[in-house]
Amino acid sequence: MRLLTFKAANLRQAMALVRRELGDEATIVSTQTNPISGEARIVAARQQDASDPRLGHVAMAPEQRFDQVLETLLLHGVPMNLADRLSQAAADMEPRTPVAALTGTLALDFNFVPIDVTADNQRLILVGPPGAGKTLALVKLAARALMARRSVQLLTTDLKRAGAVEQLTAFAKVMGQEVFITETAEELAQFMARIPKRTVVLIDSPGVNHRSHTEMDGLFDFVNAAPAEPVLVLNAGMDALEAADVAMAFGALGIKRMLVTRTDATGRMGAILAAMESAGLALAGTTGSADPIDGFFPTGAPDLADLLYGEVLSLNADLPLREIEDEDADLEDLIDDHERMINVALPAEG
């Protein structure tokens, strides 16, 4: 089930948006109304036919279950070796439905350790490649901690990206918080030594090119100096193999958990499994909304399985595969064929 968020000036207008986009049979997950402004927010999902075998809720024999799980994982761009191994494990599972079998397989093969910013002594530094969504993820965590009435301290070491400090400061101001800037690893360590132990500390860091030894060494200095857990932040829409490479590079810094952003804007989630597999990272949560105070989801194996199957009907399984019957086909003929395929795929000019 894919969740969508609708906002409007009032509840009536928000419901009209839901009906227009999802129809009268939409499932309403939650509604919120601002008591001051009257603005309404509705989280809803389109009803799906549970009897559709592509959704994974129909009991199947092991061979069928293998095929169904494999097709789902490949649709998400999961690397073949990983997809095959997970599908075989799902086929050997006791649950007969593919989604339940995949849930069990994910629970056995991967670790899920959700971030809990309501607990004592939570100190996190979010790290990752440029554009991963670290700043917005940090704001979501801060909002969650503040709603649980925890004391929060926001820090940033990101002086590299233009407007980074200003962006975080603007979000912090809305929440009634202040952002402190630390330019060096030594400053960060000294500042954190003065923060009360029960305070939730959230640290933003600059995007780092995992292929640059200089940038990774600089990040390591901050991670090593700060008494905080580094959490890798990755965009769900990354190429799966690239996500695996990034995860391994950051995993070398001692990172154990990762947070995945933009699941609401991503159809193919193969990057999540590829990153977890390559570096042995635990999934700490996902984000799926541009709203700075909403959209952080602690994610377990059932949630990840639902996320994968919730996108199945929106993905295109009809990939343009070409069957070559003549092994000795002329090279120029093959080139011509591929040029025709490319021309068909390109949009018309004008």
Residue pairs with C-beta under 8 A, 6 or more apart in sequence:
1 27
1 45
1 46
1 48
1 306
1 310
2 45
2 46
2 310
2 311
2 314
3 29
3 43
3 44
3 45
3 264
3 288
4 21
4 22
4 43
4 44
4 45
4 264
5 41
5 42
5 43
5 264
5 289
5 291
5 294
5 295
6 14
6 17
6 18
6 21
6 41
6 42
6 43
6 44
7 14
7 39
7 40
7 41
7 42
8 14
8 16
8 17
8 39
8 40
9 38
9 39
9 40
10 33
10 38
10 39
10 40
11 31
11 33
11 40
11 42
13 40
14 31
14 40
14 41
14 42
15 42
17 42
18 26
18 28
18 42
18 44
19 26
22 44
22 45
22 46
23 46
25 46
25 47
26 44
26 45
26 46
26 47
27 44
27 45
27 46
27 47
28 42
28 43
28 44
29 43
29 44
29 45
30 42
30 43
31 40
31 41
31 42
31 43
32 40
32 41
32 42
33 39
33 40
33 41
34 40
41 294
48 55
48 313
49 55
50 57
50 58
51 57
51 58
52 58
52 313
53 60
53 68
54 68
54 72
54 312
54 313
55 99
55 309
55 312
55 313
56 68
56 69
56 72
56 97
56 98
56 99
56 100
56 102
56 305
56 309
56 312
57 97
57 99
58 97
58 98
59 96
59 97
60 68
60 96
60 97
60 98
62 91
62 92
63 91
65 90
65 91
65 93
65 96
65 97
65 98
65 101
66 87
66 88
66 90
66 91
67 87
68 98
69 86
69 87
69 90
69 91
69 98
69 101
69 102
70 83
70 84
70 87
71 317
72 98
72 102
72 308
72 309
72 312
73 82
73 83
73 86
73 87
73 270
73 273
73 308
74 80
74 83
75 268
75 312
75 315
75 317
76 268
76 269
76 270
76 273
76 308
76 311
76 315
77 239
77 240
77 268
77 270
77 271
78 86
78 240
78 270
78 273
78 274
79 240
79 241
79 244
79 270
79 274
82 273
82 274
82 277
86 102
86 105
86 106
86 109
86 273
89 105
89 108
89 109
90 98
90 101
90 102
90 104
90 105
91 101
93 100
93 101
93 104
93 105
94 104
95 101
95 103
95 104
98 309
99 305
99 306
99 309
102 305
102 308
102 309
103 301
103 302
103 305
104 301
106 301
106 304
106 305
107 300
107 301
109 277
110 273
110 276
110 277
110 282
110 283
110 301
111 276
111 280
111 281
111 282
111 283
112 282
112 283
112 299
112 300
112 301
112 304
113 256
113 257
113 282
113 283
113 284
114 283
114 284
114 285
114 298
114 299
114 300
115 122
115 124
115 141
115 231
115 257
115 259
115 284
115 285
115 296
115 298
116 122
116 298
117 124
117 141
117 142
117 144
117 145
117 148
117 150
117 200
117 202
118 144
118 145
118 148
118 150
120 197
120 198
121 197
121 198
122 145
122 200
122 201
123 192
123 200
123 201
123 203
123 226
123 227
123 228
123 229
124 141
124 201
124 202
124 203
124 228
124 229
124 230
124 231
125 203
125 205
125 222
125 223
125 226
125 228
125 229
125 230
125 231
126 134
126 137
126 138
126 202
126 203
126 204
126 205
126 230
126 231
126 233
126 259
127 134
127 205
127 208
127 219
127 223
127 230
127 231
127 232
127 233
127 250
127 253
127 255
128 134
128 207
128 208
128 232
128 233
128 234
128 246
128 250
129 207
129 208
129 209
129 210
129 234
129 246
130 161
130 206
130 207
130 208
130 209
131 207
131 235
132 207
132 233
132 234
132 235
132 261
133 233
133 235
133 261
133 262
133 287
134 204
134 205
134 207
134 233
135 158
135 164
135 167
135 168
135 171
135 204
136 171
136 261
136 287
136 290
136 292
137 233
137 259
137 261
137 287
137 296
138 154
138 168
138 202
138 203
138 204
139 168
139 171
139 172
139 175
139 292
139 293
140 287
140 292
140 293
140 294
140 295
140 296
141 202
141 296
142 152
142 154
142 172
142 175
142 177
142 200
142 202
143 175
143 292
143 293
143 294
144 296
145 152
145 200
145 202
146 152
146 175
146 177
150 198
150 199
150 200
151 196
151 198
151 199
151 200
152 177
152 199
152 200
152 201
152 202
153 180
153 195
153 199
153 200
153 201
153 202
154 168
154 172
154 177
154 178
154 179
154 180
154 202
154 204
155 179
155 180
155 181
155 182
155 188
155 191
155 192
155 201
155 202
155 203
155 204
156 164
156 165
156 168
156 179
156 180
156 181
156 182
156 203
156 204
156 205
157 181
157 182
157 183
157 188
157 203
157 204
157 205
157 206
157 222
158 164
158 165
158 168
158 204
158 205
158 206
158 207
159 165
159 181
159 183
159 206
160 206
160 207
161 206
161 207
164 204
164 206
165 179
165 181
168 179
168 204
169 179
171 292
172 178
172 179
174 292
175 293
180 191
182 188
182 191
185 221
185 222
185 224
185 225
185 226
186 225
188 203
188 222
188 225
188 226
189 225
189 226
189 227
192 201
192 226
192 227
192 228
195 201
201 228
203 226
203 228
205 219
205 222
206 219
208 215
208 216
208 218
208 219
209 215
209 216
210 216
210 245
210 246
210 249
210 250
211 249
216 249
216 253
219 253
220 253
223 230
223 253
223 254
229 256
229 257
230 250
230 253
230 254
230 255
231 255
231 257
231 258
231 259
231 284
232 246
232 247
232 250
232 251
232 255
232 257
232 258
232 259
232 275
232 281
233 258
233 259
233 260
233 261
234 243
234 246
234 247
234 258
234 259
234 260
234 261
234 271
234 272
234 275
235 260
235 261
235 262
235 266
235 271
236 260
236 261
236 262
236 263
236 265
236 266
236 269
236 271
236 272
236 286
237 262
237 265
237 266
237 268
237 271
238 246
238 271
239 271
240 270
240 271
240 273
240 274
241 274
242 271
243 270
243 271
243 272
243 274
243 275
243 278
244 274
244 275
244 277
244 278
244 279
245 278
246 275
247 258
247 274
247 275
247 276
247 278
247 279
247 281
248 278
248 279
250 279
251 278
251 279
251 280
251 281
255 279
255 281
256 281
256 282
257 281
257 282
257 283
257 284
258 275
258 276
258 281
258 282
258 283
258 284
259 284
259 285
259 286
259 287
260 271
260 272
260 283
260 285
260 286
260 287
260 299
261 286
261 287
262 287
262 288
263 269
263 286
263 287
263 288
263 307
264 288
264 289
264 295
267 311
267 314
267 315
268 311
268 315
269 307
269 308
269 311
272 283
272 304
275 281
276 282
276 283
283 299
283 304
284 299
285 296
285 297
285 298
285 299
286 296
286 297
286 299
286 303
286 307
287 295
287 296
287 297
288 295
288 297
289 295
297 303
299 307
320 341
320 345
322 337
322 341
324 334
